[in-house]
Amino acid sequence: MTRTYPLRHPVPEPPPEVWREWDVRKALYDLVSRRALDADIS
């Protein structure tokens, strides 16, 4: 099962720090989701 995330729209192009923050939030979300899935499985 794959989760879908908002696509990065090419226009307008936000500054790099926005993408870094978004990547960090996505990574945290992935980590929390993975832990939640592991808890459901176990």
N, C-alpha and C positions, 0 to 999 in steps of 0.2 A: 504494500500500500504506500503510495507516494503522496507526500503533502505538497500542495502548490503554494508558491510564494508570489507576492506581487512582482511582476516583471519590471526590469529596469528600463524605463522609457528613455529612448535616446534623446528626446527633446522635451523640455529643456535639460541641458546637462548640468546637474548640480555640482557643487564643489566636491573635491575628493573626500574631505572630512565627513561629508554627509554619507557617502558610501561606506566609509570606515565604520561610522556609528551604526549604520544599517546592518553591515556585516556582523558587527559584534552582537547586536540584538538578535539577528538570525541565528548566530552560533549559540547564544544563550537559550533561545527558544528551542533549537534542536536538542540541546543538552537536556532541558527540562522535559521535552516531549519523550526523549529516549528513556529518561528515568521513569517517567510515568508509564510508558509501555512496558518497561522491565518490571515495574511494580505490579502491573496488571497480569503479566505472564506468570510471575512467581506467586 
